[in-house]
Amino acid sequence: MTVTRDRQQEVEDQLVRTVLESFDGTPDPRLKQVTQALVRHLHAFLREVRLTEAEWQHAIDFLTAAGHITTGNRQEFILLSDVLGASMQTIWRVSGSWHSEKASFSQRDHMVSSPAR
């Protein structure tokens, strides 16, 4: 069965609407806003790169492995946030300065290069 581009767009749009609506009852307005924005941006990313099922599985395996090696002293998701620049974006928005004492790039354990693949 061949799916037209218009039909593909229609199915994807309906999926996003359904997922967004699933958060409509979220009692915390800020959590609802953040979660729904995450859904919209994630789906836009998936549309842009047309992630394959194998690539999706690889990403899930990566996140699972990061979770398995996370401990009370080793937080892999914070490191991943640093590598992706999300920590710095948040620090900039909160402090208004790239040179905040809380900036992850100034901490002794900050990764300065990407991990080997």
C-alpha positions, 0 to 999 in steps of 0.5 A: 500500500502506497501512502501519499505525502498528504495522507502521511501528514494527516496521520502524523498530525492526528498522532501529535494532536492525540498525544497533546490531548493526553496531557490536557488534564495535567493539573500543573499548568507549567508541567502541561506547557513543558510536556506539550512543547516537548511533544511538539518539538520531538515530533518535529524532529522525528519528521525532519530526520525521518528516524528509522525503527533501527535508529529509534531502537539504537537511541532507546538502547543508548538511553537504557545503557545510560540509565544502567550506569547512573548512580548516586554519584554518577548522573549520566543524564546530566552529562548528556544534557551538558554534551547537548548544550541543554545545561548551558541554555538553561543556565543562561536563561536563569542567570543571564551569564555564561560565566555563572558559578553554576555553569557546567563548563566550569566544573571539574568533571565537565566533558570537553569532547564528545565520547568515542562512538 
